[in-house]
Amino acid sequence: MYLLGGRGYAYTDPWSYGDCSCSLSATCIEQSSMFRYSNGRVLYSVPGMYTGCYIVESLLQSNLQCFYNQTCINKVVSYFVTHPLMNTTALNNSLPSQFLPNSTLKEVINEIMVEQFIPSIIYNSYYNACQPTECTYTYQTKNSIIYIVTTLIGLLGGLITVLKLIVPPVVMFIRKEKERSRPDIAILLLYTSLINVTQTVNVNAPTMTKYLDLYSTYSQALTCPCKQVSISYNTFISIEYTFHQICTSVFISQDWIDYLSKSYGSNGVHMHDFRDTSPFTFQALSTLCDLINQTVSIRLSQFNSSQYVSASVTSSDVFKSQAQSLIDQFRLSATNDFLLSLTTIRNTTQSNALFSGLQTNYYFITQNDTKWPDPYPVAYGNCTCSYSPKCIAQSGIYNYPDPTILFSVPGIYIGCYVIESLLQSDLRCFYNQTCIDQLQAHFLSTSLMNITTLDESLLGKLRKKLNN
């Protein structure tokens, strides 16, 4: 960015690093160095460190070799004007590592910066949790000589003893059999009638109604094996979803965004005027709606194809509880996936120190003695964009070139970055027809767009559904 022809206009040209231009590639880099400001002479080049079009791109191509070397660190620190100097110790190169000192940070990050995973398998813990009640085993062997001799002796001696004991009672039993037959039969009948026996009943192809009836009576003893053990979630769970009405409203349509971009015609406006910044605000909102839709759609597809595994029919109460847990897990995972994507976008934007084309985080002032403009951070109240990307101020319509605010748009904010101010904004104005009419009153469009407010009654219905 530079001042052209002595006029107060700043122009931008792509920066080049060697033969690589940032207009053609975002990965252009050159050695990071300490310079003498007055003449641009290189005082010291930091080994392994690079600068480039974007901070993240150059960082990924850098390595940490300088930070394994105390001499290199001391050399770098010697150019700092901070007092007292920070006591910095080099990284320990003797520690075991899968990475080399000259491994690029991209290589390190590709391994999620983990040197190694150390799993621990503790069999004792497994066995204690298992708590087996009985163990049975068999094996093949031959009888020993001692067992054979003992068995033969037992058979010979035992046969004589058995005959002496059995013959007399048998003779007496035969004599009395006729007298005792009737009481024995009565006792047998009485015993048979009093004892409990187990009987198994099989019900072939029971309907769900029959199953529920049987379960209500024999819940502890009823077992119904499933013919199909693995069942897709979408067979028994149907998830339908609706987004916030803003994601299907006119306010994220291209017509509305075009309408906003033409709202001040060819007239000049304040750089923080709602009419100038709002097209980008609603573009960002439209993008968020698309990202949410894609995230939920992908997650739902994965959910529907997941399998529920059960060897036998699960009772209705247990099944409903498990299904609700699966649904809650789906909602949580879809939310976390989206928030992870959003956090990545925000962190990447902030870590690259990107300059906003709307000059909402930095503006440039050219000095009289140079054509090169100097960047200055924008302040919103007591918050400065050089310290926090979340600084915001009320968005409004300005009486350009006078900085007087003619109308403050309720709930809408402007800040260092469009995404950060959008996340802190709300939609109260767009539920109110009067607010929309007041806003459009400051538009210079030849034909005003017919805008319908968001339906506030849907909020109550949504809250009721969530509470239920």
Contacts in CASP RR format, 6 or more apart in sequence:
PFRMAT RR
TARGET T0000
AUTHOR 0000-0000-0000
METHOD contacts of the structure
MODEL  1
MYLLGGRGYAYTDPWSYGDCSCSLSATCIEQSSMFRYSNGRVLYSVPGMY
TGCYIVESLLQSNLQCFYNQTCINKVVSYFVTHPLMNTTALNNSLPSQFL
PNSTLKEVINEIMVEQFIPSIIYNSYYNACQPTECTYTYQTKNSIIYIVT
TLIGLLGGLITVLKLIVPPVVMFIRKEKERSRPDIAILLLYTSLINVTQT
VNVNAPTMTKYLDLYSTYSQALTCPCKQVSISYNTFISIEYTFHQICTSV
FISQDWIDYLSKSYGSNGVHMHDFRDTSPFTFQALSTLCDLINQTVSIRL
SQFNSSQYVSASVTSSDVFKSQAQSLIDQFRLSATNDFLLSLTTIRNTTQ
SNALFSGLQTNYYFITQNDTKWPDPYPVAYGNCTCSYSPKCIAQSGIYNY
PDPTILFSVPGIYIGCYVIESLLQSDLRCFYNQTCIDQLQAHFLSTSLMN
ITTLDESLLGKLRKKLNN
1 10 0 8 1.000
1 11 0 8 1.000
1 12 0 8 1.000
1 13 0 8 1.000
1 364 0 8 1.000
1 372 0 8 1.000
1 373 0 8 1.000
2 10 0 8 1.000
2 11 0 8 1.000
2 13 0 8 1.000
2 371 0 8 1.000
2 372 0 8 1.000
2 373 0 8 1.000
3 9 0 8 1.000
3 10 0 8 1.000
3 11 0 8 1.000
3 366 0 8 1.000
3 370 0 8 1.000
3 371 0 8 1.000
3 372 0 8 1.000
3 373 0 8 1.000
4 11 0 8 1.000
4 371 0 8 1.000
5 371 0 8 1.000
6 371 0 8 1.000
8 366 0 8 1.000
10 364 0 8 1.000
10 366 0 8 1.000
10 373 0 8 1.000
14 21 0 8 1.000
14 22 0 8 1.000
14 23 0 8 1.000
14 24 0 8 1.000
15 21 0 8 1.000
15 22 0 8 1.000
15 28 0 8 1.000
15 52 0 8 1.000
15 53 0 8 1.000
16 22 0 8 1.000
16 28 0 8 1.000
17 28 0 8 1.000
17 29 0 8 1.000
17 30 0 8 1.000
17 51 0 8 1.000
17 52 0 8 1.000
17 53 0 8 1.000
18 28 0 8 1.000
18 30 0 8 1.000
20 27 0 8 1.000
20 28 0 8 1.000
20 29 0 8 1.000
21 28 0 8 1.000
22 28 0 8 1.000
22 52 0 8 1.000
22 53 0 8 1.000
25 53 0 8 1.000
26 53 0 8 1.000
26 54 0 8 1.000
26 57 0 8 1.000
27 53 0 8 1.000
27 57 0 8 1.000
27 61 0 8 1.000
28 52 0 8 1.000
28 53 0 8 1.000
29 50 0 8 1.000
29 51 0 8 1.000
29 52 0 8 1.000
29 57 0 8 1.000
29 58 0 8 1.000
29 61 0 8 1.000
30 50 0 8 1.000
30 51 0 8 1.000
30 52 0 8 1.000
31 45 0 8 1.000
31 46 0 8 1.000
31 48 0 8 1.000
31 49 0 8 1.000
31 50 0 8 1.000
31 51 0 8 1.000
32 45 0 8 1.000
32 46 0 8 1.000
32 48 0 8 1.000
32 49 0 8 1.000
32 50 0 8 1.000
32 51 0 8 1.000
32 58 0 8 1.000
32 62 0 8 1.000
33 42 0 8 1.000
33 43 0 8 1.000
33 44 0 8 1.000
33 45 0 8 1.000
33 46 0 8 1.000
34 42 0 8 1.000
34 43 0 8 1.000
34 44 0 8 1.000
34 45 0 8 1.000
34 46 0 8 1.000
34 76 0 8 1.000
34 79 0 8 1.000
35 41 0 8 1.000
35 42 0 8 1.000
35 43 0 8 1.000
36 42 0 8 1.000
36 43 0 8 1.000
43 79 0 8 1.000
44 75 0 8 1.000
44 76 0 8 1.000
44 79 0 8 1.000
46 66 0 8 1.000
46 72 0 8 1.000
46 76 0 8 1.000
47 65 0 8 1.000
47 66 0 8 1.000
47 69 0 8 1.000
47 72 0 8 1.000
48 62 0 8 1.000
48 63 0 8 1.000
48 64 0 8 1.000
48 65 0 8 1.000
48 66 0 8 1.000
48 102 0 8 1.000
49 62 0 8 1.000
49 66 0 8 1.000
50 58 0 8 1.000
50 61 0 8 1.000
50 62 0 8 1.000
51 58 0 8 1.000
52 58 0 8 1.000
54 352 0 8 1.000
54 354 0 8 1.000
55 351 0 8 1.000
55 352 0 8 1.000
55 353 0 8 1.000
56 348 0 8 1.000
56 351 0 8 1.000
56 352 0 8 1.000
59 105 0 8 1.000
60 104 0 8 1.000
60 105 0 8 1.000
60 106 0 8 1.000
60 109 0 8 1.000
61 104 0 8 1.000
61 105 0 8 1.000
61 106 0 8 1.000
62 104 0 8 1.000
62 105 0 8 1.000
63 101 0 8 1.000
63 102 0 8 1.000
63 103 0 8 1.000
63 104 0 8 1.000
63 105 0 8 1.000
64 91 0 8 1.000
64 101 0 8 1.000
64 103 0 8 1.000
64 105 0 8 1.000
65 72 0 8 1.000
65 101 0 8 1.000
65 102 0 8 1.000
66 72 0 8 1.000
66 73 0 8 1.000
66 76 0 8 1.000
67 73 0 8 1.000
67 90 0 8 1.000
67 91 0 8 1.000
68 90 0 8 1.000
68 91 0 8 1.000
68 93 0 8 1.000
68 101 0 8 1.000
69 90 0 8 1.000
70 89 0 8 1.000
70 90 0 8 1.000
72 90 0 8 1.000
73 88 0 8 1.000
73 90 0 8 1.000
77 85 0 8 1.000
77 86 0 8 1.000
77 88 0 8 1.000
91 101 0 8 1.000
93 101 0 8 1.000
96 115 0 8 1.000
97 115 0 8 1.000
98 111 0 8 1.000
98 115 0 8 1.000
98 116 0 8 1.000
99 107 0 8 1.000
99 108 0 8 1.000
99 111 0 8 1.000
99 115 0 8 1.000
203 210 0 8 1.000
203 214 0 8 1.000
206 214 0 8 1.000
206 224 0 8 1.000
211 224 0 8 1.000
211 313 0 8 1.000
212 316 0 8 1.000
214 222 0 8 1.000
215 222 0 8 1.000
215 315 0 8 1.000
215 316 0 8 1.000
219 315 0 8 1.000
223 312 0 8 1.000
224 312 0 8 1.000
224 313 0 8 1.000
225 311 0 8 1.000
225 312 0 8 1.000
225 313 0 8 1.000
226 310 0 8 1.000
226 311 0 8 1.000
226 312 0 8 1.000
226 313 0 8 1.000
229 309 0 8 1.000
229 310 0 8 1.000
229 311 0 8 1.000
230 307 0 8 1.000
230 308 0 8 1.000
230 309 0 8 1.000
231 307 0 8 1.000
231 308 0 8 1.000
231 309 0 8 1.000
231 310 0 8 1.000
232 304 0 8 1.000
232 305 0 8 1.000
232 306 0 8 1.000
232 307 0 8 1.000
232 308 0 8 1.000
233 303 0 8 1.000
233 304 0 8 1.000
233 305 0 8 1.000
233 306 0 8 1.000
233 307 0 8 1.000
233 308 0 8 1.000
233 326 0 8 1.000
234 303 0 8 1.000
234 304 0 8 1.000
234 305 0 8 1.000
236 308 0 8 1.000
236 323 0 8 1.000
237 323 0 8 1.000
237 326 0 8 1.000
237 327 0 8 1.000
239 300 0 8 1.000
239 303 0 8 1.000
239 327 0 8 1.000
239 330 0 8 1.000
241 296 0 8 1.000
241 300 0 8 1.000
243 289 0 8 1.000
243 292 0 8 1.000
243 293 0 8 1.000
245 454 0 8 1.000
245 455 0 8 1.000
245 458 0 8 1.000
246 252 0 8 1.000
246 285 0 8 1.000
246 289 0 8 1.000
246 427 0 8 1.000
246 430 0 8 1.000
246 454 0 8 1.000
247 289 0 8 1.000
247 292 0 8 1.000
247 293 0 8 1.000
249 430 0 8 1.000
249 454 0 8 1.000
250 256 0 8 1.000
250 449 0 8 1.000
250 451 0 8 1.000
250 452 0 8 1.000
251 282 0 8 1.000
251 285 0 8 1.000
251 430 0 8 1.000
251 454 0 8 1.000
252 282 0 8 1.000
252 285 0 8 1.000
252 286 0 8 1.000
252 289 0 8 1.000
253 286 0 8 1.000
255 449 0 8 1.000
256 282 0 8 1.000
256 449 0 8 1.000
257 279 0 8 1.000
257 282 0 8 1.000
257 283 0 8 1.000
257 286 0 8 1.000
258 279 0 8 1.000
259 443 0 8 1.000
259 445 0 8 1.000
259 449 0 8 1.000
260 275 0 8 1.000
260 278 0 8 1.000
260 279 0 8 1.000
260 282 0 8 1.000
261 279 0 8 1.000
262 445 0 8 1.000
263 275 0 8 1.000
263 278 0 8 1.000
263 442 0 8 1.000
263 443 0 8 1.000
263 444 0 8 1.000
263 445 0 8 1.000
264 273 0 8 1.000
264 275 0 8 1.000
264 276 0 8 1.000
264 443 0 8 1.000
264 444 0 8 1.000
265 444 0 8 1.000
265 445 0 8 1.000
267 400 0 8 1.000
267 444 0 8 1.000
268 400 0 8 1.000
268 401 0 8 1.000
269 275 0 8 1.000
269 276 0 8 1.000
269 398 0 8 1.000
269 400 0 8 1.000
270 276 0 8 1.000
270 398 0 8 1.000
270 400 0 8 1.000
270 401 0 8 1.000
270 403 0 8 1.000
271 358 0 8 1.000
271 359 0 8 1.000
271 360 0 8 1.000
271 363 0 8 1.000
272 360 0 8 1.000
272 393 0 8 1.000
272 395 0 8 1.000
272 396 0 8 1.000
272 398 0 8 1.000
272 414 0 8 1.000
273 396 0 8 1.000
273 397 0 8 1.000
273 398 0 8 1.000
273 400 0 8 1.000
274 395 0 8 1.000
274 396 0 8 1.000
274 397 0 8 1.000
274 409 0 8 1.000
274 412 0 8 1.000
274 414 0 8 1.000
274 439 0 8 1.000
275 397 0 8 1.000
275 442 0 8 1.000
275 443 0 8 1.000
276 358 0 8 1.000
277 358 0 8 1.000
277 360 0 8 1.000
277 395 0 8 1.000
277 414 0 8 1.000
277 418 0 8 1.000
278 395 0 8 1.000
278 412 0 8 1.000
280 358 0 8 1.000
280 418 0 8 1.000
281 412 0 8 1.000
281 418 0 8 1.000
281 421 0 8 1.000
281 422 0 8 1.000
281 425 0 8 1.000
284 418 0 8 1.000
284 419 0 8 1.000
284 422 0 8 1.000
285 422 0 8 1.000
288 342 0 8 1.000
288 422 0 8 1.000
291 338 0 8 1.000
291 341 0 8 1.000
291 342 0 8 1.000
292 338 0 8 1.000
295 334 0 8 1.000
295 337 0 8 1.000
295 338 0 8 1.000
295 341 0 8 1.000
296 334 0 8 1.000
296 338 0 8 1.000
298 337 0 8 1.000
299 330 0 8 1.000
299 333 0 8 1.000
299 334 0 8 1.000
299 337 0 8 1.000
300 330 0 8 1.000
300 334 0 8 1.000
303 326 0 8 1.000
303 330 0 8 1.000
308 322 0 8 1.000
308 326 0 8 1.000
314 322 0 8 1.000
345 419 0 8 1.000
346 389 0 8 1.000
346 419 0 8 1.000
346 420 0 8 1.000
349 389 0 8 1.000
349 417 0 8 1.000
349 419 0 8 1.000
350 389 0 8 1.000
350 417 0 8 1.000
354 417 0 8 1.000
355 361 0 8 1.000
355 362 0 8 1.000
355 375 0 8 1.000
356 362 0 8 1.000
356 416 0 8 1.000
356 417 0 8 1.000
356 418 0 8 1.000
358 418 0 8 1.000
359 378 0 8 1.000
360 378 0 8 1.000
360 385 0 8 1.000
360 414 0 8 1.000
360 415 0 8 1.000
360 416 0 8 1.000
360 417 0 8 1.000
360 418 0 8 1.000
360 421 0 8 1.000
361 377 0 8 1.000
361 378 0 8 1.000
361 385 0 8 1.000
361 389 0 8 1.000
361 415 0 8 1.000
361 416 0 8 1.000
361 417 0 8 1.000
362 375 0 8 1.000
362 376 0 8 1.000
362 377 0 8 1.000
362 378 0 8 1.000
362 385 0 8 1.000
363 375 0 8 1.000
363 376 0 8 1.000
363 378 0 8 1.000
364 373 0 8 1.000
364 374 0 8 1.000
364 375 0 8 1.000
364 376 0 8 1.000
365 373 0 8 1.000
365 374 0 8 1.000
365 376 0 8 1.000
366 372 0 8 1.000
366 373 0 8 1.000
366 374 0 8 1.000
367 374 0 8 1.000
377 384 0 8 1.000
377 385 0 8 1.000
377 386 0 8 1.000
377 387 0 8 1.000
378 384 0 8 1.000
378 385 0 8 1.000
378 391 0 8 1.000
378 415 0 8 1.000
378 416 0 8 1.000
379 385 0 8 1.000
379 391 0 8 1.000
380 391 0 8 1.000
380 392 0 8 1.000
380 393 0 8 1.000
380 414 0 8 1.000
380 415 0 8 1.000
380 416 0 8 1.000
381 391 0 8 1.000
381 393 0 8 1.000
383 390 0 8 1.000
383 391 0 8 1.000
383 392 0 8 1.000
384 391 0 8 1.000
385 391 0 8 1.000
385 415 0 8 1.000
385 416 0 8 1.000
388 416 0 8 1.000
389 416 0 8 1.000
389 417 0 8 1.000
389 420 0 8 1.000
390 416 0 8 1.000
390 420 0 8 1.000
390 424 0 8 1.000
391 415 0 8 1.000
391 416 0 8 1.000
392 413 0 8 1.000
392 414 0 8 1.000
392 415 0 8 1.000
392 420 0 8 1.000
392 421 0 8 1.000
392 424 0 8 1.000
393 413 0 8 1.000
393 414 0 8 1.000
393 415 0 8 1.000
394 405 0 8 1.000
394 408 0 8 1.000
394 409 0 8 1.000
394 411 0 8 1.000
394 412 0 8 1.000
394 413 0 8 1.000
394 414 0 8 1.000
395 408 0 8 1.000
395 409 0 8 1.000
395 411 0 8 1.000
395 412 0 8 1.000
395 413 0 8 1.000
395 414 0 8 1.000
395 421 0 8 1.000
395 425 0 8 1.000
396 405 0 8 1.000
396 406 0 8 1.000
396 407 0 8 1.000
396 408 0 8 1.000
396 409 0 8 1.000
396 412 0 8 1.000
396 414 0 8 1.000
397 405 0 8 1.000
397 406 0 8 1.000
397 407 0 8 1.000
397 409 0 8 1.000
397 439 0 8 1.000
397 442 0 8 1.000
398 404 0 8 1.000
398 405 0 8 1.000
398 406 0 8 1.000
399 405 0 8 1.000
399 406 0 8 1.000
406 442 0 8 1.000
407 438 0 8 1.000
407 439 0 8 1.000
407 442 0 8 1.000
409 429 0 8 1.000
409 435 0 8 1.000
409 439 0 8 1.000
410 428 0 8 1.000
410 429 0 8 1.000
410 432 0 8 1.000
410 435 0 8 1.000
411 425 0 8 1.000
411 426 0 8 1.000
411 427 0 8 1.000
411 428 0 8 1.000
411 429 0 8 1.000
412 425 0 8 1.000
412 429 0 8 1.000
413 421 0 8 1.000
413 424 0 8 1.000
413 425 0 8 1.000
414 421 0 8 1.000
415 421 0 8 1.000
427 454 0 8 1.000
428 435 0 8 1.000
429 435 0 8 1.000
429 436 0 8 1.000
429 439 0 8 1.000
430 436 0 8 1.000
430 453 0 8 1.000
430 454 0 8 1.000
431 453 0 8 1.000
431 454 0 8 1.000
431 456 0 8 1.000
432 453 0 8 1.000
433 453 0 8 1.000
436 451 0 8 1.000
436 453 0 8 1.000
440 448 0 8 1.000
440 449 0 8 1.000
440 451 0 8 1.000
END
